[in-house]
């Protein structure tokens, strides 16, 4: 957005729509005018701010809030997404003006606004008038009003009313110069939709895809247990389903409902707003009804929510691991940032992260000094262009009363505010130098949503699984397997670039999106673990990747089933066993951890063990055996083998590794890097900025002060002189720029 006549015209139009008396002082009006210039430059600095809900506060303190935000160097707020009943208190009676003073005040103080549409929490009048819009769970029980997202997102009544309220809000505020973007819905895909309208839609989805029940009977193998259909109305409801082929199609359909929601909201908003306003949504990664990469196609910018366990939950080498849904360990913060970058392969926004202790009344663990800075720069090093806290003011009432904010419930700025203000000052100091970073890569790693669904229904272990009358399901199975490897890379100080499988091969359109030859040039090392559901085309693509000179590393539960979760008839790993000179027929769960020993070509760290699962690998003697099990039975089956294939290489890993074994795998298979520290509580993340500078973010995840000798000449960012070493205080972060 360039300053010029277009902005003056916009200002003229805008001033005709507001009362100049809204500005209490000439000073405010000057700030408003100055915003024309300042608001145009938001892409030159990190967006930094909070979710701000003035309507939630018992007494409005808008002037004081904005003043404190400015002093904390904040430049963005997100507003509006949780307040449908405030926008439309009665059916067809709209209250649209309440947001105007907030936007005006923000604009006068150079604070940008992302306006969220309020469709994730419907008003009581809609529930009362249209009870059929209620969501149902897998037991057929109605979701009663009193929480959020109790409604079927595919129901036509919901679509009608949500389109109407979005249209009213967008029309009212699309020309407000404070607004830089719009947020769709909120954390989409929270629930699987078992409502009648969704089930009828599922039958239509299958009918269009398979054309006849005879074809579906054959493809799904429904002769098993007498499940063959005579008509489409014979299809049983998903609540009672125990067949994996049904489940994988049900999950695809559920994700398509979320896609449809985001697509029509995005199209509606984009048809009305100026081109310089973006559309985003805050992805809560791993939602049951979300295919993160496919849904992101409807966004201009991907956003995410990254909530993490503070205090010793950020400790290395062994973080405290509480039983909770939020992240523990700095590697999980990095992983979710890498995964968000992956959905568009572009820089992203963090729409929500810890403003203070998160969770309920029994989860109060405020961060140690320095941890807010560490978390923010770990995300920025992985490509975040916005850090936005949830939220500004801790609530005095409501479900999330104990969810921490930047201001506590006494409404006075304290330690949290001061820590966050220091962080904001550093963003202003560094400016464009830390915006639009492209993270470095040591290895690419595949993420597969459909394999996550497949391994949830057919988990390789039942620990922590949800039991139902038909099966043992484990929603964490795939991510648990993925995380065992990702953590090893992080501890080895190897940087992972996550690739979504739908970015390689588009199953919906039967199309290869990047050639294996080009991929091998860009990503010479490629790790594929847990890719349980793999199409023929994808397996052929992997073979061509190896032949193009890539080093493919595959782990357990890969290339086992096809796109309908049918176990492949080929020797496992299907399509790759001949190339690898390695295969397996048997596999085993583990009731105990098994020690792993290395070879002369493969050093393992003390404590290296296999956990949870083993593919019982066999080799014909052509492949190199790199490690073995110290076990009387499993000693006859190698832990991993590797085989040169022309210019490429194929390594097969037959075990799920603990952190020590996973770290050993990356240290042995990948080239050495100078940026590796003997100190196991210090890590480094690196990236290239838009000016071509190579930045290194060095973190001390402990209470111990540490002096680090640098492997090359660097300067501390913002300072000119070269340094040969740095001293990291407890929970410290230092940003370095390589010297020419």
Order of alpha helices (4+ residues) and beta strands (2+ residues): alpha-alpha-beta-alpha-beta-alpha-alpha-beta-alpha-alpha-beta-alpha-alpha-alpha-beta-beta-alpha-beta-alpha-beta-alpha-beta-alpha-beta-beta-alpha-beta-beta-alpha-beta-beta-beta-alpha-beta-alpha-beta-alpha-beta-beta-beta-beta-beta-beta-beta-beta-beta-alpha-beta-beta-beta-beta-beta
